[in-house]
Amino acid sequence: MEGMRQTRDQLNYAYAQFNTYSDPDLVDACVYEINALQSRYSYFVRQMKQLDAAREEAV
């Protein structure tokens, strides 16, 4: 859960940076960072779903 929260915070920060930059290189860097963070967040979501499914099977 902590990794998910940190990733969400980093994603919000990356979006804020994206909205302030006008230099094409910095915008590109933000896009790559946002994509990487979205992938990491998706990983955490999948892990949480697997954990929930395992908990339900155990009950």
N, CA, C and O atoms as a Tinker XYZ file with bonds, in Angstrom:
   236  protein
     1  N      0.825000   -1.205000    0.000000    73     2
     2  CA     0.000000    0.000000    0.000000    64     1     3
     3  C      0.865000    1.263000    0.000000    63     2     4     5
     4  O      0.531000    2.257000   -0.644000    81     3
     5  N      1.979000    1.206000    0.732000    73     3     6
     6  CA     2.844000    2.387000    0.800000    64     5     7
     7  C      3.443000    2.695000   -0.576000    63     6     8     9
     8  O      3.521000    3.855000   -0.980000    81     7
     9  N      3.863000    1.652000   -1.288000    73     7    10
    10  CA     4.419000    1.859000   -2.624000    64     9    11
    11  C      3.389000    2.438000   -3.574000    63    10    12    13
    12  O      3.711000    3.258000   -4.434000    81    11
    13  N      2.168000    2.011000   -3.413000    73    11    14
    14  CA     1.080000    2.522000   -4.243000    64    13    15
    15  C      0.836000    4.006000   -3.950000    63    14    16    17
    16  O      0.639000    4.803000   -4.867000    81    15
    17  N      0.852000    4.361000   -2.678000    73    15    18
    18  CA     0.649000    5.763000   -2.294000    64    17    19
    19  C      1.793000    6.630000   -2.810000    63    18    20    21
    20  O      1.562000    7.716000   -3.343000    81    19
    21  N      3.016000    6.155000   -2.652000    73    19    22
    22  CA     4.171000    6.921000   -3.116000    64    21    23
    23  C      4.131000    7.107000   -4.625000    63    22    24    25
    24  O      4.430000    8.189000   -5.128000    81    23
    25  N      3.764000    6.061000   -5.342000    73    23    26
    26  CA     3.683000    6.144000   -6.799000    64    25    27
    27  C      2.605000    7.130000   -7.218000    63    26    28    29
    28  O      2.798000    7.903000   -8.157000    81    27
    29  N      1.476000    7.107000   -6.530000    73    27    30
    30  CA     0.395000    8.049000   -6.844000    64    29    31
    31  C      0.853000    9.491000   -6.601000    63    30    32    33
    32  O      0.553000   10.384000   -7.393000    81    31
    33  N      1.575000    9.708000   -5.510000    73    31    34
    34  CA     2.095000   11.048000   -5.222000    64    33    35
    35  C      3.097000   11.494000   -6.290000    63    34    36    37
    36  O      3.072000   12.639000   -6.741000    81    35
    37  N      3.972000   10.576000   -6.683000    73    35    38
    38  CA     4.950000   10.898000   -7.718000    64    37    39
    39  C      4.265000   11.179000   -9.050000    63    38    40    41
    40  O      4.690000   12.055000   -9.803000    81    39
    41  N      3.220000   10.444000   -9.329000    73    39    42
    42  CA     2.461000   10.656000  -10.563000    64    41    43
    43  C      1.795000   12.021000  -10.559000    63    42    44    45
    44  O      1.810000   12.717000  -11.574000    81    43
    45  N      1.217000   12.410000   -9.448000    73    43    46
    46  CA     0.617000   13.743000   -9.346000    64    45    47
    47  C      1.659000   14.833000   -9.548000    63    46    48    49
    48  O      1.394000   15.836000  -10.210000    81    47
    49  N      2.844000   14.636000   -8.977000    73    47    50
    50  CA     3.918000   15.601000   -9.135000    64    49    51
    51  C      4.380000   15.670000  -10.593000    63    50    52    53
    52  O      4.623000   16.758000  -11.116000    81    51
    53  N      4.499000   14.520000  -11.243000    73    51    54
    54  CA     4.920000   14.485000  -12.650000    64    53    55
    55  C      3.901000   15.200000  -13.540000    63    54    56    57
    56  O      4.284000   15.917000  -14.465000    81    55
    57  N      2.611000   15.009000  -13.267000    73    55    58
    58  CA     1.585000   15.723000  -14.026000    64    57    59
    59  C      1.684000   17.229000  -13.793000    63    58    60    61
    60  O      1.510000   18.008000  -14.730000    81    59
    61  N      1.957000   17.645000  -12.570000    73    59    62
    62  CA     2.102000   19.067000  -12.265000    64    61    63
    63  C      3.287000   19.651000  -13.027000    63    62    64    65
    64  O      3.194000   20.752000  -13.570000    81    63
    65  N      4.403000   18.919000  -13.072000    73    63    66
    66  CA     5.558000   19.383000  -13.830000    64    65    67
    67  C      5.224000   19.478000  -15.310000    63    66    68    69
    68  O      5.567000   20.460000  -15.968000    81    67
    69  N      4.555000   18.460000  -15.830000    73    67    70
    70  CA     4.167000   18.451000  -17.243000    64    69    71
    71  C      3.366000   19.701000  -17.585000    63    70    72    73
    72  O      3.543000   20.289000  -18.652000    81    71
    73  N      2.487000   20.101000  -16.679000    73    71    74
    74  CA     1.629000   21.262000  -16.932000    64    73    75
    75  C      2.373000   22.588000  -16.838000    63    74    76    77
    76  O      1.866000   23.612000  -17.294000    81    75
    77  N      3.569000   22.581000  -16.252000    73    75    78
    78  CA     4.301000   23.847000  -16.119000    64    77    79
    79  C      5.399000   24.019000  -17.159000    63    78    80    81
    80  O      5.802000   25.146000  -17.448000    81    79
    81  N      5.891000   22.921000  -17.725000    73    79    82
    82  CA     7.000000   23.013000  -18.676000    64    81    83
    83  C      6.520000   23.379000  -20.074000    63    82    84    85
    84  O      5.428000   23.004000  -20.499000    81    83
    85  N      7.371000   24.125000  -20.775000    73    83    86
    86  CA     7.075000   24.447000  -22.168000    64    85    87
    87  C      8.189000   23.965000  -23.097000    63    86    88    89
    88  O      7.988000   23.862000  -24.307000    81    87
    89  N      9.365000   23.670000  -22.533000    73    87    90
    90  CA    10.470000   23.173000  -23.335000    64    89    91
    91  C     10.155000   21.755000  -23.809000    63    90    92    93
    92  O      9.803000   20.896000  -23.000000    81    91
    93  N     10.278000   21.504000  -25.105000    73    91    94
    94  CA     9.922000   20.182000  -25.638000    64    93    95
    95  C     10.689000   19.025000  -24.983000    63    94    96    97
    96  O     10.116000   17.956000  -24.771000    81    95
    97  N     11.957000   19.217000  -24.664000    73    95    98
    98  CA    12.728000   18.152000  -24.034000    64    97    99
    99  C     12.209000   17.838000  -22.637000    63    98   100   101
   100  O     12.139000   16.672000  -22.248000    81    99
   101  N     11.849000   18.859000  -21.889000    73    99   102
   102  CA    11.318000   18.636000  -20.546000    64   101   103
   103  C      9.932000   17.997000  -20.591000    63   102   104   105
   104  O      9.593000   17.161000  -19.753000    81   103
   105  N      9.141000   18.402000  -21.576000    73   103   106
   106  CA     7.817000   17.805000  -21.751000    64   105   107
   107  C      7.972000   16.320000  -22.079000    63   106   108   109
   108  O      7.265000   15.481000  -21.520000    81   107
   109  N      8.902000   15.993000  -22.989000    73   107   110
   110  CA     9.159000   14.591000  -23.321000    64   109   111
   111  C      9.581000   13.801000  -22.090000    63   110   112   113
   112  O      9.108000   12.686000  -21.872000    81   111
   113  N     10.469000   14.378000  -21.286000    73   111   114
   114  CA    10.926000   13.704000  -20.077000    64   113   115
   115  C      9.750000   13.435000  -19.140000    63   114   116   117
   116  O      9.665000   12.364000  -18.539000    81   115
   117  N      8.849000   14.399000  -19.017000    73   115   118
   118  CA     7.668000   14.217000  -18.166000    64   117   119
   119  C      6.770000   13.103000  -18.705000    63   118   120   121
   120  O      6.229000   12.308000  -17.936000    81   119
   121  N      6.617000   13.051000  -20.012000    73   119   122
   122  CA     5.779000   12.008000  -20.618000    64   121   123
   123  C      6.352000   10.628000  -20.307000    63   122   124   125
   124  O      5.616000    9.713000  -19.937000    81   123
   125  N      7.670000   10.481000  -20.459000    73   123   126
   126  CA     8.292000    9.198000  -20.152000    64   125   127
   127  C      8.136000    8.854000  -18.665000    63   126   128   129
   128  O      7.850000    7.709000  -18.315000    81   127
   129  N      8.322000    9.834000  -17.810000    73   127   130
   130  CA     8.182000    9.595000  -16.372000    64   129   131
   131  C      6.748000    9.210000  -16.016000    63   130   132   133
   132  O      6.525000    8.296000  -15.222000    81   131
   133  N      5.786000    9.905000  -16.602000    73   131   134
   134  CA     4.376000    9.602000  -16.343000    64   133   135
   135  C      4.055000    8.184000  -16.803000    63   134   136   137
   136  O      3.377000    7.441000  -16.092000    81   135
   137  N      4.536000    7.804000  -17.985000    73   135   138
   138  CA     4.281000    6.442000  -18.478000    64   137   139
   139  C      4.887000    5.396000  -17.560000    63   138   140   141
   140  O      4.253000    4.380000  -17.273000    81   139
   141  N      6.106000    5.630000  -17.097000    73   139   142
   142  CA     6.760000    4.687000  -16.194000    64   141   143
   143  C      5.993000    4.581000  -14.877000    63   142   144   145
   144  O      5.792000    3.482000  -14.359000    81   143
   145  N      5.573000    5.706000  -14.345000    73   143   146
   146  CA     4.832000    5.697000  -13.080000    64   145   147
   147  C      3.469000    5.031000  -13.239000    63   146   148   149
   148  O      3.013000    4.338000  -12.329000    81   147
   149  N      2.815000    5.229000  -14.378000    73   147   150
   150  CA     1.536000    4.571000  -14.619000    64   149   151
   151  C      1.719000    3.057000  -14.687000    63   150   152   153
   152  O      0.873000    2.305000  -14.202000    81   151
   153  N      2.815000    2.613000  -15.284000    73   151   154
   154  CA     3.106000    1.180000  -15.335000    64   153   155
   155  C      3.344000    0.628000  -13.938000    63   154   156   157
   156  O      2.855000   -0.450000  -13.600000    81   155
   157  N      4.089000    1.361000  -13.132000    73   155   158
   158  CA     4.348000    0.927000  -11.759000    64   157   159
   159  C      3.041000    0.875000  -10.966000    63   158   160   161
   160  O      2.820000   -0.061000  -10.198000    81   159
   161  N      2.178000    1.869000  -11.148000    73   159   162
   162  CA     0.902000    1.894000  -10.438000    64   161   163
   163  C      0.025000    0.711000  -10.860000    63   162   164   165
   164  O     -0.638000    0.091000  -10.028000    81   163
   165  N      0.029000    0.406000  -12.156000    73   163   166
   166  CA    -0.734000   -0.746000  -12.649000    64   165   167
   167  C     -0.228000   -2.041000  -12.032000    63   166   168   169
   168  O     -1.014000   -2.931000  -11.708000    81   167
   169  N      1.074000   -2.141000  -11.872000    73   167   170
   170  CA     1.658000   -3.306000  -11.212000    64   169   171
   171  C      1.102000   -3.446000   -9.795000    63   170   172   173
   172  O      0.690000   -4.534000   -9.392000    81   171
   173  N      1.090000   -2.342000   -9.042000    73   171   174
   174  CA     0.575000   -2.394000   -7.671000    64   173   175
   175  C     -0.905000   -2.765000   -7.643000    63   174   176   177
   176  O     -1.343000   -3.501000   -6.759000    81   175
   177  N     -1.665000   -2.268000   -8.590000    73   175   178
   178  CA    -3.095000   -2.612000   -8.657000    64   177   179
   179  C     -3.258000   -4.110000   -8.897000    63   178   180   181
   180  O     -4.072000   -4.761000   -8.243000    81   179
   181  N     -2.477000   -4.659000   -9.841000    73   179   182
   182  CA    -2.537000   -6.104000  -10.102000    64   181   183
   183  C     -2.161000   -6.904000   -8.862000    63   182   184   185
   184  O     -2.799000   -7.910000   -8.550000    81   183
   185  N     -1.124000   -6.459000   -8.154000    73   183   186
   186  CA    -0.697000   -7.156000   -6.939000    64   185   187
   187  C     -1.801000   -7.130000   -5.884000    63   186   188   189
   188  O     -2.050000   -8.132000   -5.214000    81   187
   189  N     -2.449000   -6.002000   -5.743000    73   187   190
   190  CA    -3.536000   -5.889000   -4.756000    64   189   191
   191  C     -4.696000   -6.815000   -5.119000    63   190   192   193
   192  O     -5.284000   -7.447000   -4.242000    81   191
   193  N     -5.025000   -6.896000   -6.412000    73   191   194
   194  CA    -6.104000   -7.784000   -6.849000    64   193   195
   195  C     -5.750000   -9.238000   -6.577000    63   194   196   197
   196  O     -6.600000  -10.013000   -6.139000    81   195
   197  N     -4.492000   -9.617000   -6.835000    73   195   198
   198  CA    -4.068000  -10.986000   -6.564000    64   197   199
   199  C     -4.120000  -11.290000   -5.072000    63   198   200   201
   200  O     -4.527000  -12.380000   -4.669000    81   199
   201  N     -3.714000  -10.340000   -4.270000    73   199   202
   202  CA    -3.754000  -10.514000   -2.822000    64   201   203
   203  C     -5.191000  -10.664000   -2.335000    63   202   204   205
   204  O     -5.483000  -11.524000   -1.504000    81   203
   205  N     -6.083000   -9.830000   -2.851000    73   203   206
   206  CA    -7.487000   -9.929000   -2.468000    64   205   207
   207  C     -8.078000  -11.276000   -2.889000    63   206   208   209
   208  O     -8.839000  -11.882000   -2.136000    81   207
   209  N     -7.730000  -11.743000   -4.089000    73   207   210
   210  CA    -8.240000  -13.028000   -4.568000    64   209   211
   211  C     -7.716000  -14.164000   -3.688000    63   210   212   213
   212  O     -8.456000  -15.093000   -3.366000    81   211
   213  N     -6.460000  -14.090000   -3.307000    73   211   214
   214  CA    -5.881000  -15.128000   -2.443000    64   213   215
   215  C     -6.552000  -15.112000   -1.073000    63   214   216   217
   216  O     -6.786000  -16.168000   -0.484000    81   215
   217  N     -6.856000  -13.944000   -0.573000    73   215   218
   218  CA    -7.545000  -13.844000    0.728000    64   217   219
   219  C     -8.942000  -14.447000    0.644000    63   218   220   221
   220  O     -9.374000  -15.136000    1.568000    81   219
   221  N     -9.652000  -14.193000   -0.456000    73   219   222
   222  CA   -11.003000  -14.716000   -0.614000    64   221   223
   223  C    -10.991000  -16.237000   -0.725000    63   222   224   225
   224  O    -11.884000  -16.910000   -0.210000    81   223
   225  N     -9.975000  -16.775000   -1.399000    73   223   226
   226  CA    -9.865000  -18.234000   -1.524000    64   225   227
   227  C     -9.590000  -18.867000   -0.174000    63   226   228   229
   228  O    -10.028000  -19.987000    0.090000    81   227
   229  N     -8.872000  -18.161000    0.677000    73   227   230
   230  CA    -8.510000  -18.709000    1.987000    64   229   231
   231  C     -9.693000  -18.730000    2.941000    63   230   232   233
   232  O     -9.680000  -19.455000    3.936000    81   231
   233  N    -10.702000  -17.948000    2.644000    73   231   234
   234  CA   -11.852000  -17.851000    3.562000    64   233   235
   235  C    -12.842000  -18.939000    3.327000    63   234   236
   236  O    -13.863000  -19.003000    4.011000    81   235
